[in-house]
């Protein structure tokens, strides 16, 4: 007699779940702002939240939109003369896979391709895995991403009289392509039989 209520209770606790493929775009307004102007500024950090823990993650990408401003570097030639070259900023994003302490990263050259130019950009990059990175950092339904810029130069070059390169970030969006578990509809055996009569 007690077996039937126990089985019924176990059936209710272990409701069947199905995985549904979803692509979610998450705007990150806290990542907007100026990058690269002050090397002491550090990374801009934002946390994004998913509707729940993903069953399977297929891909995560980052879309950045804004304007790049190129500076000028003065460089010493082998013959002692000086030439000027464009000085561009590089932008990258990264997130850590905490359980294994490895990184996912995405890199953008926000000043464009050769030759670099000042102007608007709109790029999307897919997170690339480090050697042992997994999607486990999203298991709790949230992730943190850091965006940074670098405007370093190599010797024998030095900054010219123009301001350093910088990136004016207008918007950043994270896109997650994943399967999320949702409860399957519960139905009685009588309804299933009735559907086939």
GROMACS elastic network, one bead per residue, 0.5 to 0.9 nm:
[ bonds ]
;  ai    aj funct       b0    kb
    1     4     6  0.61776   500
    1     5     6  0.77483   500
    2     5     6  0.57271   500
    2     6     6  0.63477   500
    2     7     6  0.87949   500
    3     6     6  0.51360   500
    3     7     6  0.61246   500
    3     8     6  0.85749   500
    4     7     6  0.51646   500
    4     8     6  0.61150   500
    4     9     6  0.85943   500
    5     9     6  0.60558   500
    5    10     6  0.85853   500
    6     9     6  0.50892   500
    6    10     6  0.62002   500
    6    11     6  0.85613   500
    7    10     6  0.50628   500
    7    11     6  0.60698   500
    7    12     6  0.86532   500
    8    11     6  0.50507   500
    8    12     6  0.63122   500
    8    13     6  0.87383   500
    9    12     6  0.51645   500
    9    13     6  0.62401   500
    9    14     6  0.86301   500
   10    13     6  0.51016   500
   10    14     6  0.60487   500
   10    15     6  0.85713   500
   11    14     6  0.52650   500
   11    15     6  0.61566   500
   11    16     6  0.86694   500
   12    15     6  0.54238   500
   12    16     6  0.89577   500
   14    17     6  0.86490   500
   15   183     6  0.69317   500
   15   184     6  0.73640   500
   15   185     6  0.89523   500
   15   186     6  0.78202   500
   16   182     6  0.88169   500
   16   183     6  0.62540   500
   16   184     6  0.55389   500
   16   185     6  0.81906   500
   16   186     6  0.81669   500
   17   181     6  0.59614   500
   17   182     6  0.54873   500
   17   185     6  0.86067   500
   18   180     6  0.80998   500
   18   181     6  0.53814   500
   18   182     6  0.55288   500
   18   183     6  0.62943   500
   18   184     6  0.58332   500
   19    54     6  0.88907   500
   19    55     6  0.69085   500
   19    56     6  0.85850   500
   19   179     6  0.55436   500
   19   180     6  0.51586   500
   19   182     6  0.61336   500
   19   183     6  0.86937   500
   20    55     6  0.89767   500
   20   178     6  0.82221   500
   20   179     6  0.50899   500
   20   180     6  0.53442   500
   20   181     6  0.62970   500
   20   182     6  0.70535   500
   21    56     6  0.88146   500
   21   177     6  0.74076   500
   21   178     6  0.57353   500
   21   180     6  0.64899   500
   21   181     6  0.89972   500
   22   176     6  0.80282   500
   22   177     6  0.59777   500
   22   178     6  0.56226   500
   22   179     6  0.59254   500
   22   180     6  0.71461   500
   23   175     6  0.68032   500
   23   176     6  0.56259   500
   23   178     6  0.64314   500
   23   179     6  0.85665   500
   24    50     6  0.79835   500
   24   174     6  0.81200   500
   24   175     6  0.55059   500
   24   176     6  0.52116   500
   24   177     6  0.65241   500
   24   178     6  0.82151   500
   25   173     6  0.64758   500
   25   174     6  0.57902   500
   25   176     6  0.65834   500
   25   177     6  0.89423   500
   26    48     6  0.70158   500
   26    49     6  0.80754   500
   26    50     6  0.84851   500
   26   172     6  0.86348   500
   26   173     6  0.54772   500
   26   174     6  0.51610   500
   26   175     6  0.62249   500
   26   176     6  0.81393   500
   27    30     6  0.89576   500
   27    48     6  0.84755   500
   27   171     6  0.75135   500
   27   172     6  0.60705   500
   27   174     6  0.64234   500
   27   175     6  0.87012   500
   28    31     6  0.58340   500
   28    32     6  0.76865   500
   28    46     6  0.67761   500
   28    47     6  0.81027   500
   28    48     6  0.74330   500
   28   171     6  0.71781   500
   28   172     6  0.54560   500
   28   173     6  0.56919   500
   28   174     6  0.73526   500
   29    32     6  0.54772   500
   29    33     6  0.89296   500
   29    46     6  0.85763   500
   29   170     6  0.83600   500
   29   171     6  0.63356   500
   29   172     6  0.67201   500
   29   173     6  0.83490   500
   30    33     6  0.80922   500
   30    44     6  0.77273   500
   30    45     6  0.75180   500
   30    46     6  0.62501   500
   30   171     6  0.89035   500
   30   172     6  0.86038   500
   31    44     6  0.57833   500
   31    45     6  0.66872   500
   31    46     6  0.65802   500
   31   146     6  0.83928   500
   31   147     6  0.72225   500
   31   169     6  0.75430   500
   31   170     6  0.85180   500
   31   171     6  0.72016   500
   31   172     6  0.63502   500
   32    35     6  0.89565   500
   32    44     6  0.84991   500
   32    66     6  0.88167   500
   32   168     6  0.77171   500
   32   170     6  0.53024   500
   32   171     6  0.55071   500
   32   172     6  0.68076   500
   33    44     6  0.88043   500
   33   167     6  0.81251   500
   33   168     6  0.58222   500
   33   169     6  0.50725   500
   33   170     6  0.67605   500
   33   171     6  0.85875   500
   34    37     6  0.70084   500
   34   166     6  0.68774   500
   34   167     6  0.56513   500
   34   169     6  0.60277   500
   34   170     6  0.89333   500
   35    38     6  0.75527   500
   35    39     6  0.86577   500
   35    41     6  0.79948   500
   35    42     6  0.88031   500
   35    43     6  0.85979   500
   35    44     6  0.85899   500
   35    89     6  0.85611   500
   35    91     6  0.82073   500
   35   147     6  0.87928   500
   35   148     6  0.69487   500
   35   149     6  0.56464   500
   35   150     6  0.82065   500
   35   165     6  0.89270   500
   35   166     6  0.56369   500
   35   168     6  0.64199   500
   35   169     6  0.72966   500
   36    39     6  0.60353   500
   36    41     6  0.78379   500
   36    42     6  0.88322   500
   36    89     6  0.65242   500
   36    90     6  0.82124   500
   36    91     6  0.84512   500
   36   148     6  0.77319   500
   36   150     6  0.56191   500
   36   151     6  0.60296   500
   36   164     6  0.78471   500
   36   165     6  0.66367   500
   36   167     6  0.63446   500
   37    40     6  0.89273   500
   37    41     6  0.80729   500
   37   149     6  0.87319   500
   37   150     6  0.88712   500
   37   151     6  0.80908   500
   37   163     6  0.83644   500
   37   164     6  0.63024   500
   37   165     6  0.66186   500
   37   166     6  0.51531   500
   37   167     6  0.78059   500
   38    41     6  0.54129   500
   38    42     6  0.83384   500
   38   164     6  0.87663   500
   38   166     6  0.87728   500
   39    42     6  0.67126   500
   39   149     6  0.82049   500
   39   150     6  0.71373   500
   39   151     6  0.77294   500
   39   152     6  0.88054   500
   41    44     6  0.85231   500
   41   148     6  0.89992   500
   42   147     6  0.89006   500
   42   148     6  0.66479   500
   42   149     6  0.82141   500
   43   146     6  0.58574   500
   43   147     6  0.54845   500
   43   149     6  0.76591   500
   44   145     6  0.83766   500
   44   146     6  0.55532   500
   44   147     6  0.52235   500
   44   148     6  0.63909   500
   45   144     6  0.70509   500
   45   145     6  0.58238   500
   45   147     6  0.64972   500
   45   148     6  0.88903   500
   46   143     6  0.84998   500
   46   144     6  0.56634   500
   46   145     6  0.55863   500
   46   146     6  0.65927   500
   46   147     6  0.86307   500
   47   142     6  0.69725   500
   47   143     6  0.56124   500
   47   145     6  0.63645   500
   47   146     6  0.89011   500
   48   141     6  0.86362   500
   48   142     6  0.56360   500
   48   143     6  0.54341   500
   48   144     6  0.62157   500
   48   145     6  0.79484   500
   48   174     6  0.80901   500
   49    52     6  0.79468   500
   49   141     6  0.59390   500
   49   143     6  0.66181   500
   49   144     6  0.89008   500
   50    53     6  0.70597   500
   50    54     6  0.79827   500
   50   138     6  0.84182   500
   50   140     6  0.87775   500
   50   142     6  0.57946   500
   50   143     6  0.83332   500
   50   176     6  0.84616   500
   51    54     6  0.84285   500
   51   141     6  0.67552   500
   51   142     6  0.88406   500
   51   180     6  0.82635   500
   52   139     6  0.84940   500
   52   140     6  0.72246   500
   52   142     6  0.81057   500
   52   180     6  0.71796   500
   52   181     6  0.83706   500
   53   138     6  0.67873   500
   53   139     6  0.51390   500
   53   140     6  0.52712   500
   53   142     6  0.78792   500
   53   180     6  0.69118   500
   53   181     6  0.80572   500
   54    57     6  0.64240   500
   54   138     6  0.72000   500
   54   139     6  0.64698   500
   54   140     6  0.82877   500
   54   141     6  0.67096   500
   54   178     6  0.62197   500
   54   179     6  0.57833   500
   54   181     6  0.70264   500
   55   139     6  0.82953   500
   55   178     6  0.73263   500
   55   179     6  0.53986   500
   55   180     6  0.52154   500
   55   181     6  0.60732   500
   56   135     6  0.84820   500
   56   177     6  0.88359   500
   56   178     6  0.55261   500
   56   179     6  0.50790   500
   56   180     6  0.71764   500
   57    60     6  0.77982   500
   57   135     6  0.67427   500
   57   138     6  0.86291   500
   57   176     6  0.75401   500
   57   177     6  0.62013   500
   57   179     6  0.64061   500
   57   180     6  0.88265   500
   58   176     6  0.78697   500
   58   177     6  0.54084   500
   58   178     6  0.53406   500
   58   179     6  0.79063   500
   59   126     6  0.71864   500
   59   127     6  0.74244   500
   59   175     6  0.81748   500
   59   176     6  0.61367   500
   59   177     6  0.52368   500
   59   178     6  0.70830   500
   60   125     6  0.87884   500
   60   126     6  0.59786   500
   60   127     6  0.57789   500
   60   128     6  0.88837   500
   60   174     6  0.70209   500
   60   175     6  0.56017   500
   60   177     6  0.62231   500
   60   178     6  0.85422   500
   61   106     6  0.81670   500
   61   124     6  0.66596   500
   61   125     6  0.54921   500
   61   127     6  0.55744   500
   61   173     6  0.83072   500
   61   174     6  0.57848   500
   61   175     6  0.51821   500
   61   176     6  0.66854   500
   61   177     6  0.85704   500
   62    93     6  0.81032   500
   62   106     6  0.76447   500
   62   123     6  0.82603   500
   62   124     6  0.55274   500
   62   125     6  0.54105   500
   62   126     6  0.63419   500
   62   127     6  0.73535   500
   62   172     6  0.69916   500
   62   173     6  0.57546   500
   62   175     6  0.63024   500
   62   176     6  0.89924   500
   63   122     6  0.72024   500
   63   123     6  0.56183   500
   63   125     6  0.64610   500
   63   126     6  0.88010   500
   63   171     6  0.80392   500
   63   172     6  0.55993   500
   63   173     6  0.51222   500
   63   174     6  0.64297   500
   63   175     6  0.78704   500
   64   108     6  0.88208   500
   64   121     6  0.78139   500
   64   122     6  0.58035   500
   64   123     6  0.55116   500
   64   124     6  0.63828   500
   64   125     6  0.85244   500
   64   169     6  0.72671   500
   64   170     6  0.77808   500
   64   171     6  0.59455   500
   64   173     6  0.67083   500
   65   120     6  0.75699   500
   65   121     6  0.56566   500
   65   123     6  0.66062   500
   65   124     6  0.88493   500
   65   168     6  0.86839   500
   65   169     6  0.61490   500
   65   170     6  0.56112   500
   65   171     6  0.53077   500
   65   172     6  0.65427   500
   65   173     6  0.89383   500
   66   110     6  0.87094   500
   66   119     6  0.84491   500
   66   120     6  0.56747   500
   66   121     6  0.55840   500
   66   122     6  0.67434   500
   66   167     6  0.71236   500
   66   168     6  0.55177   500
   66   171     6  0.68078   500
   67   110     6  0.80651   500
   67   111     6  0.82542   500
   67   118     6  0.73943   500
   67   119     6  0.53390   500
   67   121     6  0.58470   500
   67   122     6  0.87268   500
   67   166     6  0.85461   500
   67   167     6  0.59202   500
   67   168     6  0.51621   500
   67   169     6  0.66116   500
   67   170     6  0.77585   500
   68    88     6  0.83162   500
   68    89     6  0.78938   500
   68   110     6  0.60757   500
   68   111     6  0.52278   500
   68   112     6  0.81868   500
   68   117     6  0.78292   500
   68   118     6  0.53175   500
   68   119     6  0.54103   500
   68   120     6  0.62621   500
   68   121     6  0.71331   500
   68   165     6  0.74759   500
   68   166     6  0.60745   500
   68   168     6  0.63191   500
   68   169     6  0.84396   500
   69    88     6  0.75981   500
   69    89     6  0.82090   500
   69   110     6  0.89785   500
   69   111     6  0.69339   500
   69   117     6  0.75056   500
   69   119     6  0.66864   500
   69   164     6  0.82886   500
   69   165     6  0.52833   500
   69   166     6  0.53423   500
   69   167     6  0.63082   500
   69   168     6  0.80626   500
   70    86     6  0.64580   500
   70    87     6  0.56572   500
   70    88     6  0.50990   500
   70    89     6  0.73136   500
   70   111     6  0.66288   500
   70   116     6  0.73233   500
   70   117     6  0.63478   500
   70   118     6  0.53620   500
   70   119     6  0.87398   500
   70   163     6  0.84842   500
   70   164     6  0.72277   500
   70   166     6  0.69274   500
   70   167     6  0.88500   500
   71    85     6  0.86488   500
   71    86     6  0.60026   500
   71    88     6  0.64014   500
   71    89     6  0.87096   500
   71   118     6  0.88333   500
   71   159     6  0.80969   500
   71   160     6  0.77595   500
   71   161     6  0.87347   500
   71   162     6  0.58034   500
   71   163     6  0.58675   500
   71   166     6  0.81236   500
   72    84     6  0.63697   500
   72    85     6  0.57567   500
   72    88     6  0.82277   500
   72   158     6  0.89025   500
   72   159     6  0.64933   500
   72   160     6  0.53857   500
   72   161     6  0.74903   500
   72   162     6  0.60750   500
   72   163     6  0.78745   500
   72   164     6  0.74074   500
   72   165     6  0.80587   500
   73    83     6  0.82931   500
   73    84     6  0.55028   500
   73    85     6  0.52682   500
   73    86     6  0.61393   500
   73    87     6  0.55551   500
   73   153     6  0.80045   500
   73   157     6  0.62487   500
   73   158     6  0.56063   500
   73   160     6  0.50151   500
   73   161     6  0.85119   500
   73   162     6  0.85464   500
   73   164     6  0.88487   500
   74    82     6  0.64617   500
   74    83     6  0.56878   500
   74    85     6  0.64331   500
   74    86     6  0.89035   500
   74   156     6  0.85224   500
   74   157     6  0.54240   500
   74   158     6  0.54140   500
   74   159     6  0.60970   500
   74   160     6  0.54766   500
   75    81     6  0.84239   500
   75    82     6  0.54854   500
   75    83     6  0.53077   500
   75    84     6  0.60531   500
   75    85     6  0.72767   500
   75   155     6  0.78961   500
   75   156     6  0.57728   500
   75   158     6  0.64821   500
   75   159     6  0.87722   500
   76    79     6  0.80974   500
   76    80     6  0.60163   500
   76    81     6  0.59081   500
   76    83     6  0.65292   500
   76    84     6  0.88993   500
   76   155     6  0.86063   500
   76   156     6  0.56616   500
   76   157     6  0.63100   500
   76   158     6  0.89051   500
   77    80     6  0.52948   500
   77    81     6  0.52790   500
   77    82     6  0.58107   500
   77    83     6  0.70167   500
   77   156     6  0.82747   500
   78    81     6  0.73849   500
   79    82     6  0.88265   500
   84   157     6  0.89362   500
   84   160     6  0.78732   500
   86   115     6  0.79614   500
   86   116     6  0.67113   500
   86   117     6  0.81309   500
   87   111     6  0.89561   500
   87   116     6  0.81523   500
   87   151     6  0.74292   500
   87   152     6  0.86221   500
   87   153     6  0.78108   500
   87   159     6  0.82698   500
   87   164     6  0.74448   500
   87   165     6  0.63425   500
   88   109     6  0.81291   500
   88   110     6  0.78353   500
   88   111     6  0.57005   500
   88   112     6  0.85769   500
   88   116     6  0.69168   500
   88   117     6  0.84163   500
   88   118     6  0.89777   500
   88   150     6  0.86662   500
   88   151     6  0.63264   500
   88   152     6  0.86776   500
   88   164     6  0.82360   500
   88   165     6  0.54937   500
   88   166     6  0.77720   500
   89   109     6  0.70404   500
   89   110     6  0.64741   500
   89   111     6  0.63239   500
   89   149     6  0.63674   500
   89   150     6  0.55205   500
   89   152     6  0.78331   500
   89   164     6  0.85135   500
   89   165     6  0.55563   500
   89   166     6  0.61208   500
   89   167     6  0.71683   500
   90   107     6  0.77401   500
   90   108     6  0.63574   500
   90   110     6  0.58299   500
   90   111     6  0.73763   500
   90   148     6  0.82940   500
   90   149     6  0.53504   500
   90   150     6  0.52434   500
   90   151     6  0.64908   500
   90   152     6  0.89029   500
   90   167     6  0.87623   500
   91   106     6  0.87125   500
   91   107     6  0.60688   500
   91   108     6  0.51140   500
   91   109     6  0.59831   500
   91   110     6  0.60292   500
   91   147     6  0.71203   500
   91   148     6  0.57554   500
   91   150     6  0.66298   500
   91   167     6  0.82395   500
   92   105     6  0.72139   500
   92   106     6  0.55696   500
   92   108     6  0.56676   500
   92   109     6  0.81719   500
   92   146     6  0.82354   500
   92   147     6  0.57382   500
   92   148     6  0.56007   500
   92   149     6  0.64267   500
   92   150     6  0.86567   500
   93   104     6  0.83769   500
   93   105     6  0.55842   500
   93   106     6  0.51188   500
   93   107     6  0.63292   500
   93   108     6  0.83961   500
   93   127     6  0.83191   500
   93   145     6  0.66464   500
   93   146     6  0.53845   500
   93   148     6  0.63903   500
   93   149     6  0.88839   500
   94   103     6  0.65930   500
   94   104     6  0.55251   500
   94   106     6  0.63084   500
   94   107     6  0.86067   500
   94   127     6  0.78716   500
   94   144     6  0.86328   500
   94   145     6  0.57309   500
   94   146     6  0.53956   500
   94   147     6  0.67497   500
   94   148     6  0.86241   500
   95    98     6  0.89360   500
   95   102     6  0.86838   500
   95   103     6  0.57657   500
   95   104     6  0.53286   500
   95   105     6  0.64937   500
   95   127     6  0.88318   500
   95   137     6  0.87643   500
   95   143     6  0.76936   500
   95   144     6  0.60700   500
   95   146     6  0.63525   500
   96    99     6  0.88089   500
   96   100     6  0.86383   500
   96   101     6  0.63314   500
   96   102     6  0.58095   500
   96   104     6  0.61826   500
   96   105     6  0.86291   500
   96   133     6  0.81402   500
   96   137     6  0.72870   500
   96   143     6  0.87945   500
   96   144     6  0.78684   500
   96   145     6  0.80752   500
   97   100     6  0.59460   500
   97   101     6  0.54536   500
   97   102     6  0.53144   500
   97   103     6  0.57808   500
   97   104     6  0.71552   500
   97   132     6  0.89761   500
   97   133     6  0.58785   500
   97   134     6  0.63620   500
   97   135     6  0.68430   500
   97   136     6  0.64708   500
   97   138     6  0.83794   500
   98   102     6  0.70668   500
   98   103     6  0.85344   500
   98   133     6  0.89431   500
   98   136     6  0.77200   500
   98   137     6  0.58239   500
   99   102     6  0.82383   500
   99   133     6  0.89257   500
   99   134     6  0.86543   500
   99   136     6  0.69542   500
   99   137     6  0.69914   500
  100   103     6  0.88943   500
  100   132     6  0.71555   500
  100   133     6  0.67220   500
  100   134     6  0.78768   500
  100   136     6  0.86984   500
  101   132     6  0.85989   500
  101   133     6  0.76639   500
  102   129     6  0.82222   500
  102   130     6  0.59999   500
  102   131     6  0.73069   500
  102   132     6  0.62504   500
  102   133     6  0.50827   500
  102   134     6  0.82106   500
  103   128     6  0.85419   500
  103   129     6  0.65161   500
  103   130     6  0.52976   500
  103   131     6  0.83467   500
  103   132     6  0.83509   500
  103   133     6  0.60375   500
  103   134     6  0.88405   500
  104   127     6  0.57446   500
  104   128     6  0.54268   500
  104   130     6  0.57805   500
  104   133     6  0.66434   500
  104   134     6  0.84579   500
  105   126     6  0.82516   500
  105   127     6  0.51525   500
  105   128     6  0.52938   500
  105   129     6  0.66504   500
  105   130     6  0.76514   500
  106   125     6  0.59159   500
  106   126     6  0.62363   500
  106   128     6  0.61406   500
  107   125     6  0.70828   500
  107   126     6  0.88948   500
  107   127     6  0.85917   500
  108   111     6  0.87393   500
  108   112     6  0.87575   500
  108   123     6  0.75683   500
  108   124     6  0.84356   500
  108   125     6  0.72767   500
  109   112     6  0.58303   500
  109   113     6  0.72753   500
  110   113     6  0.85486   500
  110   116     6  0.89823   500
  110   120     6  0.89443   500
  110   121     6  0.68202   500
  110   122     6  0.87939   500
  110   123     6  0.83280   500
  110   167     6  0.71548   500
  111   114     6  0.89745   500
  111   116     6  0.54884   500
  111   117     6  0.59290   500
  111   118     6  0.63645   500
  111   119     6  0.75425   500
  111   120     6  0.86492   500
  111   121     6  0.78034   500
  111   165     6  0.85751   500
  111   166     6  0.88046   500
  111   167     6  0.81072   500
  112   115     6  0.75667   500
  112   116     6  0.51255   500
  112   117     6  0.62406   500
  112   118     6  0.80322   500
  112   119     6  0.84249   500
  112   121     6  0.75317   500
  113   116     6  0.53767   500
  113   117     6  0.79328   500
  114   117     6  0.81006   500
  125   128     6  0.87893   500
  129   132     6  0.73597   500
  129   133     6  0.54960   500
  129   134     6  0.74809   500
  130   133     6  0.52504   500
  130   134     6  0.86722   500
  133   136     6  0.83279   500
  134   137     6  0.74041   500
  135   138     6  0.58058   500
  135   139     6  0.73701   500
  136   139     6  0.51808   500
  136   140     6  0.84205   500
  137   140     6  0.73220   500
  137   141     6  0.84952   500
  137   142     6  0.77138   500
  137   143     6  0.65333   500
  137   144     6  0.88644   500
  138   141     6  0.52380   500
  138   142     6  0.54234   500
  138   143     6  0.56392   500
  139   142     6  0.74464   500
  139   143     6  0.89003   500
  140   143     6  0.83067   500
  149   166     6  0.81860   500
  149   167     6  0.78743   500
  150   166     6  0.88565   500
  151   164     6  0.73534   500
  151   165     6  0.65060   500
  151   166     6  0.78128   500
  153   156     6  0.87736   500
  153   157     6  0.66719   500
  153   158     6  0.71611   500
  153   159     6  0.82185   500
  154   157     6  0.57974   500
  154   158     6  0.78877   500
  155   158     6  0.71127   500
  159   162     6  0.76716   500
  159   163     6  0.83230   500
  159   164     6  0.73257   500
  160   163     6  0.78641   500
  160   164     6  0.84426   500
  161   164     6  0.88652   500
  162   165     6  0.87597   500
  163   166     6  0.85880   500
  169   172     6  0.76211   500
  181   184     6  0.89827   500
  183   186     6  0.83944   500
  187   190     6  0.83256   500
  187   191     6  0.65634   500
  187   192     6  0.72187   500
  188   191     6  0.53509   500
  188   192     6  0.65274   500
  188   193     6  0.88713   500
  189   192     6  0.50970   500
  189   193     6  0.62539   500
  189   194     6  0.85792   500
  190   193     6  0.51919   500
  190   194     6  0.61086   500
  190   195     6  0.86769   500
  191   195     6  0.61527   500
  191   196     6  0.89182   500
  192   195     6  0.52211   500
  192   196     6  0.68719   500
  193   196     6  0.54641   500
  193   197     6  0.65831   500
  194   197     6  0.52664   500
